[in-house]
Amino acid sequence: MIGPLTEVALRLRFVYAASVTAALALRALNGEQDAEVADCLRMGVCDTLGQQVCQLKAILEGLGAKLAEPLR
């Protein structure tokens, strides 16, 4: 189970990075509603994904997994 859980954690980390990039790109556009959309993306997706990655990392470490790279 550690292998599949580690893969899920790594995929979530990449989704997290993509969502942060999208939020930053929206902010850079500086349109009328872009900042609000970026804030929603950040709070609803980025922060939630970041928390899930941290929880999954704690589970993996609790199971004794040796993580090759930091998950966050």
mmJSON file of the N, C-alpha and C atoms, coordinates in Angstrom:
{"data_MODEL":{"atom_site":{
"group_PDB":["ATOM","ATOM","ATOM","ATOM","ATOM","ATOM","ATOM","ATOM","ATOM","ATOM","ATOM","ATOM","ATOM","ATOM","ATOM","ATOM","ATOM","ATOM","ATOM","ATOM","ATOM","ATOM","ATOM","ATOM","ATOM","ATOM","ATOM","ATOM","ATOM","ATOM","ATOM","ATOM","ATOM","ATOM","ATOM","ATOM","ATOM","ATOM","ATOM","ATOM","ATOM","ATOM","ATOM","ATOM","ATOM","ATOM","ATOM","ATOM","ATOM","ATOM","ATOM","ATOM","ATOM","ATOM","ATOM","ATOM","ATOM","ATOM","ATOM","ATOM","ATOM","ATOM","ATOM","ATOM","ATOM","ATOM","ATOM","ATOM","ATOM","ATOM","ATOM","ATOM","ATOM","ATOM","ATOM","ATOM","ATOM","ATOM","ATOM","ATOM","ATOM","ATOM","ATOM","ATOM","ATOM","ATOM","ATOM","ATOM","ATOM","ATOM","ATOM","ATOM","ATOM","ATOM","ATOM","ATOM","ATOM","ATOM","ATOM","ATOM","ATOM","ATOM","ATOM","ATOM","ATOM","ATOM","ATOM","ATOM","ATOM","ATOM","ATOM","ATOM","ATOM","ATOM","ATOM","ATOM","ATOM","ATOM","ATOM","ATOM","ATOM","ATOM","ATOM","ATOM","ATOM","ATOM","ATOM","ATOM","ATOM","ATOM","ATOM","ATOM","ATOM","ATOM","ATOM","ATOM","ATOM","ATOM","ATOM","ATOM","ATOM","ATOM","ATOM","ATOM","ATOM","ATOM","ATOM","ATOM","ATOM","ATOM","ATOM","ATOM","ATOM","ATOM","ATOM","ATOM","ATOM","ATOM","ATOM","ATOM","ATOM","ATOM","ATOM","ATOM","ATOM","ATOM","ATOM","ATOM","ATOM","ATOM","ATOM","ATOM","ATOM","ATOM","ATOM","ATOM","ATOM","ATOM","ATOM","ATOM","ATOM","ATOM","ATOM","ATOM","ATOM","ATOM","ATOM","ATOM","ATOM","ATOM","ATOM","ATOM","ATOM","ATOM","ATOM","ATOM","ATOM","ATOM","ATOM","ATOM","ATOM","ATOM","ATOM","ATOM","ATOM","ATOM","ATOM","ATOM","ATOM","ATOM","ATOM","ATOM","ATOM","ATOM","ATOM","ATOM"],
"id":[1,2,3,4,5,6,7,8,9,10,11,12,13,14,15,16,17,18,19,20,21,22,23,24,25,26,27,28,29,30,31,32,33,34,35,36,37,38,39,40,41,42,43,44,45,46,47,48,49,50,51,52,53,54,55,56,57,58,59,60,61,62,63,64,65,66,67,68,69,70,71,72,73,74,75,76,77,78,79,80,81,82,83,84,85,86,87,88,89,90,91,92,93,94,95,96,97,98,99,100,101,102,103,104,105,106,107,108,109,110,111,112,113,114,115,116,117,118,119,120,121,122,123,124,125,126,127,128,129,130,131,132,133,134,135,136,137,138,139,140,141,142,143,144,145,146,147,148,149,150,151,152,153,154,155,156,157,158,159,160,161,162,163,164,165,166,167,168,169,170,171,172,173,174,175,176,177,178,179,180,181,182,183,184,185,186,187,188,189,190,191,192,193,194,195,196,197,198,199,200,201,202,203,204,205,206,207,208,209,210,211,212,213,214,215,216],
"type_symbol":["N","C","C","N","C","C","N","C","C","N","C","C","N","C","C","N","C","C","N","C","C","N","C","C","N","C","C","N","C","C","N","C","C","N","C","C","N","C","C","N","C","C","N","C","C","N","C","C","N","C","C","N","C","C","N","C","C","N","C","C","N","C","C","N","C","C","N","C","C","N","C","C","N","C","C","N","C","C","N","C","C","N","C","C","N","C","C","N","C","C","N","C","C","N","C","C","N","C","C","N","C","C","N","C","C","N","C","C","N","C","C","N","C","C","N","C","C","N","C","C","N","C","C","N","C","C","N","C","C","N","C","C","N","C","C","N","C","C","N","C","C","N","C","C","N","C","C","N","C","C","N","C","C","N","C","C","N","C","C","N","C","C","N","C","C","N","C","C","N","C","C","N","C","C","N","C","C","N","C","C","N","C","C","N","C","C","N","C","C","N","C","C","N","C","C","N","C","C","N","C","C","N","C","C","N","C","C","N","C","C","N","C","C","N","C","C"],
"label_atom_id":["N","CA","C","N","CA","C","N","CA","C","N","CA","C","N","CA","C","N","CA","C","N","CA","C","N","CA","C","N","CA","C","N","CA","C","N","CA","C","N","CA","C","N","CA","C","N","CA","C","N","CA","C","N","CA","C","N","CA","C","N","CA","C","N","CA","C","N","CA","C","N","CA","C","N","CA","C","N","CA","C","N","CA","C","N","CA","C","N","CA","C","N","CA","C","N","CA","C","N","CA","C","N","CA","C","N","CA","C","N","CA","C","N","CA","C","N","CA","C","N","CA","C","N","CA","C","N","CA","C","N","CA","C","N","CA","C","N","CA","C","N","CA","C","N","CA","C","N","CA","C","N","CA","C","N","CA","C","N","CA","C","N","CA","C","N","CA","C","N","CA","C","N","CA","C","N","CA","C","N","CA","C","N","CA","C","N","CA","C","N","CA","C","N","CA","C","N","CA","C","N","CA","C","N","CA","C","N","CA","C","N","CA","C","N","CA","C","N","CA","C","N","CA","C","N","CA","C","N","CA","C","N","CA","C","N","CA","C","N","CA","C","N","CA","C","N","CA","C","N","CA","C"],
"label_alt_id":[null,null,null,null,null,null,null,null,null,null,null,null,null,null,null,null,null,null,null,null,null,null,null,null,null,null,null,null,null,null,null,null,null,null,null,null,null,null,null,null,null,null,null,null,null,null,null,null,null,null,null,null,null,null,null,null,null,null,null,null,null,null,null,null,null,null,null,null,null,null,null,null,null,null,null,null,null,null,null,null,null,null,null,null,null,null,null,null,null,null,null,null,null,null,null,null,null,null,null,null,null,null,null,null,null,null,null,null,null,null,null,null,null,null,null,null,null,null,null,null,null,null,null,null,null,null,null,null,null,null,null,null,null,null,null,null,null,null,null,null,null,null,null,null,null,null,null,null,null,null,null,null,null,null,null,null,null,null,null,null,null,null,null,null,null,null,null,null,null,null,null,null,null,null,null,null,null,null,null,null,null,null,null,null,null,null,null,null,null,null,null,null,null,null,null,null,null,null,null,null,null,null,null,null,null,null,null,null,null,null,null,null,null,null,null,null],
"label_comp_id":["MET","MET","MET","ILE","ILE","ILE","GLY","GLY","GLY","PRO","PRO","PRO","LEU","LEU","LEU","THR","THR","THR","GLU","GLU","GLU","VAL","VAL","VAL","ALA","ALA","ALA","LEU","LEU","LEU","ARG","ARG","ARG","LEU","LEU","LEU","ARG","ARG","ARG","PHE","PHE","PHE","VAL","VAL","VAL","TYR","TYR","TYR","ALA","ALA","ALA","ALA","ALA","ALA","SER","SER","SER","VAL","VAL","VAL","THR","THR","THR","ALA","ALA","ALA","ALA","ALA","ALA","LEU","LEU","LEU","ALA","ALA","ALA","LEU","LEU","LEU","ARG","ARG","ARG","ALA","ALA","ALA","LEU","LEU","LEU","ASN","ASN","ASN","GLY","GLY","GLY","GLU","GLU","GLU","GLN","GLN","GLN","ASP","ASP","ASP","ALA","ALA","ALA","GLU","GLU","GLU","VAL","VAL","VAL","ALA","ALA","ALA","ASP","ASP","ASP","CYS","CYS","CYS","LEU","LEU","LEU","ARG","ARG","ARG","MET","MET","MET","GLY","GLY","GLY","VAL","VAL","VAL","CYS","CYS","CYS","ASP","ASP","ASP","THR","THR","THR","LEU","LEU","LEU","GLY","GLY","GLY","GLN","GLN","GLN","GLN","GLN","GLN","VAL","VAL","VAL","CYS","CYS","CYS","GLN","GLN","GLN","LEU","LEU","LEU","LYS","LYS","LYS","ALA","ALA","ALA","ILE","ILE","ILE","LEU","LEU","LEU","GLU","GLU","GLU","GLY","GLY","GLY","LEU","LEU","LEU","GLY","GLY","GLY","ALA","ALA","ALA","LYS","LYS","LYS","LEU","LEU","LEU","ALA","ALA","ALA","GLU","GLU","GLU","PRO","PRO","PRO","LEU","LEU","LEU","ARG","ARG","ARG"],
"label_asym_id":["A","A","A","A","A","A","A","A","A","A","A","A","A","A","A","A","A","A","A","A","A","A","A","A","A","A","A","A","A","A","A","A","A","A","A","A","A","A","A","A","A","A","A","A","A","A","A","A","A","A","A","A","A","A","A","A","A","A","A","A","A","A","A","A","A","A","A","A","A","A","A","A","A","A","A","A","A","A","A","A","A","A","A","A","A","A","A","A","A","A","A","A","A","A","A","A","A","A","A","A","A","A","A","A","A","A","A","A","A","A","A","A","A","A","A","A","A","A","A","A","A","A","A","A","A","A","A","A","A","A","A","A","A","A","A","A","A","A","A","A","A","A","A","A","A","A","A","A","A","A","A","A","A","A","A","A","A","A","A","A","A","A","A","A","A","A","A","A","A","A","A","A","A","A","A","A","A","A","A","A","A","A","A","A","A","A","A","A","A","A","A","A","A","A","A","A","A","A","A","A","A","A","A","A","A","A","A","A","A","A","A","A","A","A","A","A"],
"label_entity_id":["1","1","1","1","1","1","1","1","1","1","1","1","1","1","1","1","1","1","1","1","1","1","1","1","1","1","1","1","1","1","1","1","1","1","1","1","1","1","1","1","1","1","1","1","1","1","1","1","1","1","1","1","1","1","1","1","1","1","1","1","1","1","1","1","1","1","1","1","1","1","1","1","1","1","1","1","1","1","1","1","1","1","1","1","1","1","1","1","1","1","1","1","1","1","1","1","1","1","1","1","1","1","1","1","1","1","1","1","1","1","1","1","1","1","1","1","1","1","1","1","1","1","1","1","1","1","1","1","1","1","1","1","1","1","1","1","1","1","1","1","1","1","1","1","1","1","1","1","1","1","1","1","1","1","1","1","1","1","1","1","1","1","1","1","1","1","1","1","1","1","1","1","1","1","1","1","1","1","1","1","1","1","1","1","1","1","1","1","1","1","1","1","1","1","1","1","1","1","1","1","1","1","1","1","1","1","1","1","1","1","1","1","1","1","1","1"],
"label_seq_id":[1,1,1,2,2,2,3,3,3,4,4,4,5,5,5,6,6,6,7,7,7,8,8,8,9,9,9,10,10,10,11,11,11,12,12,12,13,13,13,14,14,14,15,15,15,16,16,16,17,17,17,18,18,18,19,19,19,20,20,20,21,21,21,22,22,22,23,23,23,24,24,24,25,25,25,26,26,26,27,27,27,28,28,28,29,29,29,30,30,30,31,31,31,32,32,32,33,33,33,34,34,34,35,35,35,36,36,36,37,37,37,38,38,38,39,39,39,40,40,40,41,41,41,42,42,42,43,43,43,44,44,44,45,45,45,46,46,46,47,47,47,48,48,48,49,49,49,50,50,50,51,51,51,52,52,52,53,53,53,54,54,54,55,55,55,56,56,56,57,57,57,58,58,58,59,59,59,60,60,60,61,61,61,62,62,62,63,63,63,64,64,64,65,65,65,66,66,66,67,67,67,68,68,68,69,69,69,70,70,70,71,71,71,72,72,72],
"pdbx_PDB_ins_code":[null,null,null,null,null,null,null,null,null,null,null,null,null,null,null,null,null,null,null,null,null,null,null,null,null,null,null,null,null,null,null,null,null,null,null,null,null,null,null,null,null,null,null,null,null,null,null,null,null,null,null,null,null,null,null,null,null,null,null,null,null,null,null,null,null,null,null,null,null,null,null,null,null,null,null,null,null,null,null,null,null,null,null,null,null,null,null,null,null,null,null,null,null,null,null,null,null,null,null,null,null,null,null,null,null,null,null,null,null,null,null,null,null,null,null,null,null,null,null,null,null,null,null,null,null,null,null,null,null,null,null,null,null,null,null,null,null,null,null,null,null,null,null,null,null,null,null,null,null,null,null,null,null,null,null,null,null,null,null,null,null,null,null,null,null,null,null,null,null,null,null,null,null,null,null,null,null,null,null,null,null,null,null,null,null,null,null,null,null,null,null,null,null,null,null,null,null,null,null,null,null,null,null,null,null,null,null,null,null,null,null,null,null,null,null,null],
"Cartn_x":[0.811,0.0,0.849,2.074,2.902,3.216,3.516,3.834,2.695,1.495,0.37,0.052,0.142,-0.108,0.931,2.166,3.224,2.968,2.524,2.195,1.058,0.046,-1.067,-0.552,0.29,0.842,1.634,2.429,3.219,2.324,1.295,0.363,-0.362,-0.783,-1.439,-0.503,0.757,1.726,1.834,1.814,1.873,0.598,-0.55,-1.81,-1.776,-1.248,-1.098,-0.242,0.891,1.788,1.103,0.34,-0.37,-1.437,-2.143,-3.188,-2.596,-1.466,-0.794,-0.341,0.205,0.64,-0.535,-1.672,-2.865,-3.349,-3.347,-3.77,-2.837,-1.538,-0.58,-0.742,-1.016,-1.214,-2.451,-3.516,-4.728,-4.448,-3.7,-3.361,-2.534,-1.643,-0.783,-1.579,-2.704,-3.525,-4.129,-4.4,-4.876,-6.168,-7.039,-8.346,-9.315,-10.494,-11.487,-11.839,-12.037,-12.415,-11.319,-10.175,-9.113,-8.614,-8.501,-8.007,-8.984,-10.289,-11.284,-11.246,-11.122,-11.047,-9.766,-8.676,-7.412,-7.532,-8.202,-8.404,-9.232,-10.292,-11.13,-10.332,-9.541,-8.705,-7.705,-7.112,-6.114,-6.734,-7.853,-8.472,-9.183,-9.871,-10.674,-9.907,-8.813,-8.068,-6.654,-5.887,-4.477,-4.298,-4.966,-4.8,-5.302,-6.44,-6.998,-6.063,-5.543,-4.604,-3.344,-2.848,-1.655,-1.877,-3.038,-3.36,-3.453,-4.05,-4.188,-2.825,-1.933,-0.589,0.124,-0.002,0.635,0.073,-1.238,-1.847,-1.409,-1.349,-0.915,0.548,1.358,2.771,2.877,2.074,2.1,1.672,0.666,0.23,1.357,1.989,3.08,4.231,4.585,5.674,5.285,4.009,3.521,3.566,3.43,3.527,4.97,5.9,7.313,7.888,7.2,7.69,8.908,9.86,11.027,10.773,10.475,10.135,11.4,11.5,12.696,12.861,11.758,11.824,10.755,10.978,9.959,8.664,7.549,6.257,5.781,6.383,5.965,7.073],
"Cartn_y":[-1.213,0.0,1.27,1.17,2.373,2.901,2.012,2.447,3.217,2.668,3.396,4.701,4.692,5.93,6.997,6.573,7.518,8.116,7.295,7.797,8.815,8.529,9.47,10.787,10.701,11.913,12.74,12.084,12.814,13.449,12.733,13.309,14.513,14.398,15.535,16.732,16.466,17.558,18.279,17.531,18.15,18.927,18.397,19.125,20.409,20.32,21.499,22.559,22.152,23.088,23.726,22.937,23.481,24.477,24.189,25.11,26.404,26.328,27.543,28.379,27.721,28.425,29.116,28.424,29.02,30.227,30.12,31.248,32.445,32.182,33.271,33.9,33.083,33.61,34.498,34.085,34.917,36.259,36.231,37.491,38.4,37.799,38.578,39.228,38.628,39.215,40.539,40.619,41.862,42.369,41.426,41.803,42.134,42.532,42.993,41.919,40.672,39.61,38.571,38.758,37.755,37.546,38.62,38.49,37.676,37.899,37.145,35.661,35.386,34.001,33.357,34.09,33.575,33.277,34.149,33.915,32.662,32.486,31.285,30.024,30.082,28.949,28.636,29.668,29.477,28.851,29.405,28.905,27.568,27.417,26.223,25.035,25.295,24.2,24.109,25.157,25.108,24.756,25.504,25.271,23.886,23.481,22.167,21.056,21.179,20.164,20.122,21.273,21.321,20.602,20.8,20.124,18.612,18.186,16.754,16.104,16.793,16.265,16.109,17.089,17.007,15.843,15.652,14.54,13.195,13.106,11.863,11.579,12.612,12.454,11.915,12.452,11.984,10.518,10.129,8.732,7.841,8.245,7.446,7.309,8.403,8.339,7.454,7.511,6.654,5.179,4.882,3.506,3.062,3.986,3.648,3.863,4.605,4.842,5.754,5.456,6.31,7.094,8.375,9.195,9.703,9.434,9.782,11.287,12.005,13.459,14.077,15.284,15.907,16.108,15.877,16.014,17.448,18.279,19.674,20.56],
"Cartn_z":[0.0,0.0,0.0,0.498,0.571,-0.826,-1.769,-3.128,-3.782,-3.807,-4.398,-3.669,-2.343,-1.595,-1.919,-2.083,-2.437,-3.818,-4.752,-6.089,-6.031,-5.23,-5.074,-4.497,-3.495,-2.87,-3.877,-4.693,-5.688,-6.745,-7.172,-8.152,-7.566,-6.315,-5.664,-5.573,-5.331,-5.264,-6.606,-7.693,-9.014,-9.327,-8.915,-9.096,-8.273,-7.067,-6.21,-6.912,-7.446,-8.129,-9.334,-10.088,-11.249,-10.822,-9.737,-9.282,-8.736,-8.06,-7.589,-8.779,-9.8,-11.0,-11.684,-11.779,-12.395,-11.599,-10.28,-9.441,-9.621,-9.674,-9.881,-11.264,-12.272,-13.623,-13.684,-13.012,-12.975,-12.314,-11.235,-10.562,-11.474,-12.244,-13.131,-14.257,-14.654,-15.71,-15.267,-13.965,-13.352,-13.979,-14.364,-14.898,-13.777,-14.171,-13.196,-12.163,-12.601,-11.673,-11.475,-12.097,-12.017,-10.594,-9.825,-8.45,-7.603,-7.8,-7.039,-7.411,-8.708,-9.15,-8.612,-8.635,-8.103,-6.615,-5.873,-4.439,-4.198,-4.976,-4.847,-5.165,-6.221,-6.604,-5.505,-4.967,-3.917,-2.664,-2.22,-0.985,-1.19,-2.308,-2.524,-3.054,-3.756,-4.376,-3.81,-3.928,-3.539,-2.063,-1.202,0.228,0.633,0.061,0.37,-0.094,-1.293,-1.794,-0.941,-0.565,0.279,1.597,2.192,3.452,3.257,2.158,1.888,1.661,0.969,0.75,2.088,2.961,4.285,5.09,5.047,5.775,5.208,3.898,3.265,3.591,3.622,3.998,5.421,6.34,7.724,7.809,7.02,7.001,6.504,5.411,4.843,5.827,6.474,7.452,8.63,9.022,10.097,9.735,8.456,7.974,7.757,7.977,7.834,6.451,5.608,4.247,4.281,3.454,3.247,1.964,2.103,0.94,0.266,-1.035,-1.793,-1.932,-2.031,-2.164,-1.272,-0.834,0.022,-0.748,-0.083,-0.739,-0.717,0.095,0.121,0.588],
"occupancy":[1.0,1.0,1.0,1.0,1.0,1.0,1.0,1.0,1.0,1.0,1.0,1.0,1.0,1.0,1.0,1.0,1.0,1.0,1.0,1.0,1.0,1.0,1.0,1.0,1.0,1.0,1.0,1.0,1.0,1.0,1.0,1.0,1.0,1.0,1.0,1.0,1.0,1.0,1.0,1.0,1.0,1.0,1.0,1.0,1.0,1.0,1.0,1.0,1.0,1.0,1.0,1.0,1.0,1.0,1.0,1.0,1.0,1.0,1.0,1.0,1.0,1.0,1.0,1.0,1.0,1.0,1.0,1.0,1.0,1.0,1.0,1.0,1.0,1.0,1.0,1.0,1.0,1.0,1.0,1.0,1.0,1.0,1.0,1.0,1.0,1.0,1.0,1.0,1.0,1.0,1.0,1.0,1.0,1.0,1.0,1.0,1.0,1.0,1.0,1.0,1.0,1.0,1.0,1.0,1.0,1.0,1.0,1.0,1.0,1.0,1.0,1.0,1.0,1.0,1.0,1.0,1.0,1.0,1.0,1.0,1.0,1.0,1.0,1.0,1.0,1.0,1.0,1.0,1.0,1.0,1.0,1.0,1.0,1.0,1.0,1.0,1.0,1.0,1.0,1.0,1.0,1.0,1.0,1.0,1.0,1.0,1.0,1.0,1.0,1.0,1.0,1.0,1.0,1.0,1.0,1.0,1.0,1.0,1.0,1.0,1.0,1.0,1.0,1.0,1.0,1.0,1.0,1.0,1.0,1.0,1.0,1.0,1.0,1.0,1.0,1.0,1.0,1.0,1.0,1.0,1.0,1.0,1.0,1.0,1.0,1.0,1.0,1.0,1.0,1.0,1.0,1.0,1.0,1.0,1.0,1.0,1.0,1.0,1.0,1.0,1.0,1.0,1.0,1.0,1.0,1.0,1.0,1.0,1.0,1.0,1.0,1.0,1.0,1.0,1.0,1.0],
"B_iso_or_equiv":[0.0,0.0,0.0,0.0,0.0,0.0,0.0,0.0,0.0,0.0,0.0,0.0,0.0,0.0,0.0,0.0,0.0,0.0,0.0,0.0,0.0,0.0,0.0,0.0,0.0,0.0,0.0,0.0,0.0,0.0,0.0,0.0,0.0,0.0,0.0,0.0,0.0,0.0,0.0,0.0,0.0,0.0,0.0,0.0,0.0,0.0,0.0,0.0,0.0,0.0,0.0,0.0,0.0,0.0,0.0,0.0,0.0,0.0,0.0,0.0,0.0,0.0,0.0,0.0,0.0,0.0,0.0,0.0,0.0,0.0,0.0,0.0,0.0,0.0,0.0,0.0,0.0,0.0,0.0,0.0,0.0,0.0,0.0,0.0,0.0,0.0,0.0,0.0,0.0,0.0,0.0,0.0,0.0,0.0,0.0,0.0,0.0,0.0,0.0,0.0,0.0,0.0,0.0,0.0,0.0,0.0,0.0,0.0,0.0,0.0,0.0,0.0,0.0,0.0,0.0,0.0,0.0,0.0,0.0,0.0,0.0,0.0,0.0,0.0,0.0,0.0,0.0,0.0,0.0,0.0,0.0,0.0,0.0,0.0,0.0,0.0,0.0,0.0,0.0,0.0,0.0,0.0,0.0,0.0,0.0,0.0,0.0,0.0,0.0,0.0,0.0,0.0,0.0,0.0,0.0,0.0,0.0,0.0,0.0,0.0,0.0,0.0,0.0,0.0,0.0,0.0,0.0,0.0,0.0,0.0,0.0,0.0,0.0,0.0,0.0,0.0,0.0,0.0,0.0,0.0,0.0,0.0,0.0,0.0,0.0,0.0,0.0,0.0,0.0,0.0,0.0,0.0,0.0,0.0,0.0,0.0,0.0,0.0,0.0,0.0,0.0,0.0,0.0,0.0,0.0,0.0,0.0,0.0,0.0,0.0,0.0,0.0,0.0,0.0,0.0,0.0],
"pdbx_formal_charge":[null,null,null,null,null,null,null,null,null,null,null,null,null,null,null,null,null,null,null,null,null,null,null,null,null,null,null,null,null,null,null,null,null,null,null,null,null,null,null,null,null,null,null,null,null,null,null,null,null,null,null,null,null,null,null,null,null,null,null,null,null,null,null,null,null,null,null,null,null,null,null,null,null,null,null,null,null,null,null,null,null,null,null,null,null,null,null,null,null,null,null,null,null,null,null,null,null,null,null,null,null,null,null,null,null,null,null,null,null,null,null,null,null,null,null,null,null,null,null,null,null,null,null,null,null,null,null,null,null,null,null,null,null,null,null,null,null,null,null,null,null,null,null,null,null,null,null,null,null,null,null,null,null,null,null,null,null,null,null,null,null,null,null,null,null,null,null,null,null,null,null,null,null,null,null,null,null,null,null,null,null,null,null,null,null,null,null,null,null,null,null,null,null,null,null,null,null,null,null,null,null,null,null,null,null,null,null,null,null,null,null,null,null,null,null,null],
"auth_seq_id":[1,1,1,2,2,2,3,3,3,4,4,4,5,5,5,6,6,6,7,7,7,8,8,8,9,9,9,10,10,10,11,11,11,12,12,12,13,13,13,14,14,14,15,15,15,16,16,16,17,17,17,18,18,18,19,19,19,20,20,20,21,21,21,22,22,22,23,23,23,24,24,24,25,25,25,26,26,26,27,27,27,28,28,28,29,29,29,30,30,30,31,31,31,32,32,32,33,33,33,34,34,34,35,35,35,36,36,36,37,37,37,38,38,38,39,39,39,40,40,40,41,41,41,42,42,42,43,43,43,44,44,44,45,45,45,46,46,46,47,47,47,48,48,48,49,49,49,50,50,50,51,51,51,52,52,52,53,53,53,54,54,54,55,55,55,56,56,56,57,57,57,58,58,58,59,59,59,60,60,60,61,61,61,62,62,62,63,63,63,64,64,64,65,65,65,66,66,66,67,67,67,68,68,68,69,69,69,70,70,70,71,71,71,72,72,72],
"auth_comp_id":["MET","MET","MET","ILE","ILE","ILE","GLY","GLY","GLY","PRO","PRO","PRO","LEU","LEU","LEU","THR","THR","THR","GLU","GLU","GLU","VAL","VAL","VAL","ALA","ALA","ALA","LEU","LEU","LEU","ARG","ARG","ARG","LEU","LEU","LEU","ARG","ARG","ARG","PHE","PHE","PHE","VAL","VAL","VAL","TYR","TYR","TYR","ALA","ALA","ALA","ALA","ALA","ALA","SER","SER","SER","VAL","VAL","VAL","THR","THR","THR","ALA","ALA","ALA","ALA","ALA","ALA","LEU","LEU","LEU","ALA","ALA","ALA","LEU","LEU","LEU","ARG","ARG","ARG","ALA","ALA","ALA","LEU","LEU","LEU","ASN","ASN","ASN","GLY","GLY","GLY","GLU","GLU","GLU","GLN","GLN","GLN","ASP","ASP","ASP","ALA","ALA","ALA","GLU","GLU","GLU","VAL","VAL","VAL","ALA","ALA","ALA","ASP","ASP","ASP","CYS","CYS","CYS","LEU","LEU","LEU","ARG","ARG","ARG","MET","MET","MET","GLY","GLY","GLY","VAL","VAL","VAL","CYS","CYS","CYS","ASP","ASP","ASP","THR","THR","THR","LEU","LEU","LEU","GLY","GLY","GLY","GLN","GLN","GLN","GLN","GLN","GLN","VAL","VAL","VAL","CYS","CYS","CYS","GLN","GLN","GLN","LEU","LEU","LEU","LYS","LYS","LYS","ALA","ALA","ALA","ILE","ILE","ILE","LEU","LEU","LEU","GLU","GLU","GLU","GLY","GLY","GLY","LEU","LEU","LEU","GLY","GLY","GLY","ALA","ALA","ALA","LYS","LYS","LYS","LEU","LEU","LEU","ALA","ALA","ALA","GLU","GLU","GLU","PRO","PRO","PRO","LEU","LEU","LEU","ARG","ARG","ARG"],
"auth_asym_id":["A","A","A","A","A","A","A","A","A","A","A","A","A","A","A","A","A","A","A","A","A","A","A","A","A","A","A","A","A","A","A","A","A","A","A","A","A","A","A","A","A","A","A","A","A","A","A","A","A","A","A","A","A","A","A","A","A","A","A","A","A","A","A","A","A","A","A","A","A","A","A","A","A","A","A","A","A","A","A","A","A","A","A","A","A","A","A","A","A","A","A","A","A","A","A","A","A","A","A","A","A","A","A","A","A","A","A","A","A","A","A","A","A","A","A","A","A","A","A","A","A","A","A","A","A","A","A","A","A","A","A","A","A","A","A","A","A","A","A","A","A","A","A","A","A","A","A","A","A","A","A","A","A","A","A","A","A","A","A","A","A","A","A","A","A","A","A","A","A","A","A","A","A","A","A","A","A","A","A","A","A","A","A","A","A","A","A","A","A","A","A","A","A","A","A","A","A","A","A","A","A","A","A","A","A","A","A","A","A","A","A","A","A","A","A","A"],
"auth_atom_id":["N","CA","C","N","CA","C","N","CA","C","N","CA","C","N","CA","C","N","CA","C","N","CA","C","N","CA","C","N","CA","C","N","CA","C","N","CA","C","N","CA","C","N","CA","C","N","CA","C","N","CA","C","N","CA","C","N","CA","C","N","CA","C","N","CA","C","N","CA","C","N","CA","C","N","CA","C","N","CA","C","N","CA","C","N","CA","C","N","CA","C","N","CA","C","N","CA","C","N","CA","C","N","CA","C","N","CA","C","N","CA","C","N","CA","C","N","CA","C","N","CA","C","N","CA","C","N","CA","C","N","CA","C","N","CA","C","N","CA","C","N","CA","C","N","CA","C","N","CA","C","N","CA","C","N","CA","C","N","CA","C","N","CA","C","N","CA","C","N","CA","C","N","CA","C","N","CA","C","N","CA","C","N","CA","C","N","CA","C","N","CA","C","N","CA","C","N","CA","C","N","CA","C","N","CA","C","N","CA","C","N","CA","C","N","CA","C","N","CA","C","N","CA","C","N","CA","C","N","CA","C","N","CA","C","N","CA","C","N","CA","C","N","CA","C","N","CA","C","N","CA","C"],
"pdbx_PDB_model_num":[1,1,1,1,1,1,1,1,1,1,1,1,1,1,1,1,1,1,1,1,1,1,1,1,1,1,1,1,1,1,1,1,1,1,1,1,1,1,1,1,1,1,1,1,1,1,1,1,1,1,1,1,1,1,1,1,1,1,1,1,1,1,1,1,1,1,1,1,1,1,1,1,1,1,1,1,1,1,1,1,1,1,1,1,1,1,1,1,1,1,1,1,1,1,1,1,1,1,1,1,1,1,1,1,1,1,1,1,1,1,1,1,1,1,1,1,1,1,1,1,1,1,1,1,1,1,1,1,1,1,1,1,1,1,1,1,1,1,1,1,1,1,1,1,1,1,1,1,1,1,1,1,1,1,1,1,1,1,1,1,1,1,1,1,1,1,1,1,1,1,1,1,1,1,1,1,1,1,1,1,1,1,1,1,1,1,1,1,1,1,1,1,1,1,1,1,1,1,1,1,1,1,1,1,1,1,1,1,1,1,1,1,1,1,1,1]
}}}
